[in-house]
Amino acid sequence: MTDLRRITYLGHATTLVELDGVGVLTDPVLRRRVAHLVRAAPAAEFSHPNAVLISHGHLDHLDRSSLRRLSRDAVLVVPRGLARHVRPLGFRQVHEVEAGDEVAVGSVVVRTTPAEHGGRTTPGRPAGAVGYAVLGSRRVFFAGDTDLFDAMSGLVPGLDVALLPIWGWGPWIGPGHLDPERAAEAVARLRPRIVVPIHWGTLRPFYRGSRARFLREPAEAFVAATRERAPETTVSVLAPGQSLDF
């Protein structure tokens, strides 16, 4: 893995970033069903990561059952207030962070960034959300779940890849999310070399069919909007299980 620079989209907000010999897994949701949501595409196989990043406490981002499938040797990074929810799982290193904090993982540094994610809360879990920049020989930004915010412009200078949410898990999205047009504006502010849309096309309510329009149309709209607002950025649309070498 030492010379590998690869992004694998595992679905929803779950990605595996492989950079400089380190594997970083984001918001792992690996089960067929979480609460009332089912996967429209099966989870792909992947190697155990060196670090796991949790952006916030919503059930489609912090899934304890999925975390139980991972090696307890992985460094687990969570927003401030969430450590008590994950420490019983037995991870040897748990770091609580807020915007500006950094955690070294092997040859890369994980820097915590702000996020703007309002709307519903999960009972018993703090509502705060963050994003993360994975910094090494390349620079990757995982936005977690967020809307636009003022500090987004120039947030990660020299950004190689942005992993940006463009939708959700149903026919509409609430406050604190990016839709395709607002996600394209985020691309214009961040100015990455490559953008990979995430948080779309994976989860659906059990009472909606696997061919629902919201499982495919957000990506098409995002490609068109980004072509207009940020034509210098390459859009790489990945289906769950597909990878991008960068």
WOFEN-V317638 format. One record per pair of residues at least 24 apart in sequence whose C-alpha atoms are under 8 Angstrom apart, sorted by the first residue. I is the first residue (numbers start at 1). GAP is how many residues later the second one is. Records with the same first field share a line. If there is no record, write none. Layout:
I=GAP ; GAP
//
This chain:
4=241
5=240 ; 241
6=237 ; 238 ; 239 ; 240
7=236 ; 237 ; 238 ; 239
8=232 ; 233 ; 234 ; 235 ; 236
9=189 ; 229 ; 230 ; 231 ; 232 ; 233 ; 234
10=33 ; 34 ; 230 ; 231 ; 232
11=30 ; 32 ; 187 ; 188 ; 189 ; 190 ; 191 ; 228 ; 229 ; 230
12=156 ; 186 ; 187 ; 188 ; 189 ; 190 ; 191
13=48 ; 131 ; 152 ; 185 ; 186
16=33
19=89 ; 117 ; 118 ; 119
20=87 ; 88 ; 116 ; 117
21=85 ; 86
22=27 ; 28 ; 83 ; 84 ; 85 ; 86
23=25 ; 26 ; 27 ; 28
24=25 ; 26 ; 27 ; 28 ; 29
25=24 ; 26 ; 27 ; 28
26=26 ; 27 ; 28 ; 29 ; 116
27=25 ; 26 ; 27 ; 28 ; 34 ; 35 ; 117
28=24 ; 26 ; 33 ; 34 ; 35 ; 38 ; 39
29=31 ; 32 ; 33 ; 34 ; 37
30=36
31=34 ; 35
34=25 ; 26 ; 29
35=24
36=169 ; 170
37=132 ; 166 ; 167 ; 168 ; 169
38=165 ; 166 ; 167 ; 168
39=163 ; 164 ; 165
40=161 ; 162 ; 163 ; 164 ; 170
41=161 ; 199
42=198
43=197 ; 198
44=196 ; 197
45=196
49=25
50=24 ; 25 ; 55
51=24 ; 25 ; 26 ; 54
52=24 ; 25
53=24 ; 25 ; 79
54=24 ; 25
55=24 ; 74 ; 75 ; 76 ; 77 ; 89 ; 90
56=71 ; 72 ; 73 ; 74 ; 88
57=25 ; 65 ; 68 ; 69 ; 70 ; 71 ; 72
58=63 ; 64 ; 67
59=63
64=25
75=30
79=49 ; 50 ; 51
80=48
81=44 ; 45
82=43 ; 44
85=40
98=32
99=31
107=29
108=26 ; 27 ; 28
109=25 ; 26 ; 27
110=24 ; 25
111=24
113=42
114=37
115=28 ; 29 ; 30 ; 31 ; 32 ; 34
116=29 ; 30 ; 31 ; 32 ; 33 ; 60
117=28 ; 29 ; 30 ; 58 ; 59 ; 60
118=57 ; 58
119=55 ; 56 ; 57
145=31 ; 32 ; 33
146=30 ; 31 ; 32
147=28 ; 29 ; 30 ; 31 ; 35
148=30 ; 34 ; 35 ; 38
152=34 ; 37 ; 38
153=36 ; 37
154=35 ; 36 ; 37
155=35
156=34
157=33
158=34
159=31 ; 32 ; 33 ; 34
160=32 ; 33 ; 34
161=31 ; 32 ; 33 ; 34 ; 35
162=25 ; 28 ; 30 ; 32 ; 33 ; 34
163=32 ; 33 ; 34 ; 35
164=31 ; 32 ; 33 ; 34 ; 35
165=32 ; 33 ; 34 ; 35
166=31 ; 32 ; 33 ; 34 ; 52 ; 53 ; 56
167=31 ; 32 ; 33 ; 51
168=31 ; 32 ; 35
169=30 ; 31 ; 32 ; 33 ; 34 ; 35 ; 36 ; 45 ; 46
170=33 ; 34 ; 35 ; 44
171=42 ; 43
179=39
180=38 ; 39 ; 41 ; 42 ; 45
181=40 ; 41 ; 44 ; 45
183=39
184=38 ; 41 ; 42 ; 45 ; 46
185=41 ; 44 ; 45
187=39 ; 43 ; 46
188=38 ; 41 ; 42
191=39 ; 42
192=41
193=39 ; 40 ; 41
194=39 ; 40 ; 41 ; 42
195=38 ; 39 ; 40 ; 41
196=39 ; 40 ; 41 ; 42
197=25 ; 38 ; 39 ; 40 ; 41
202=38
//
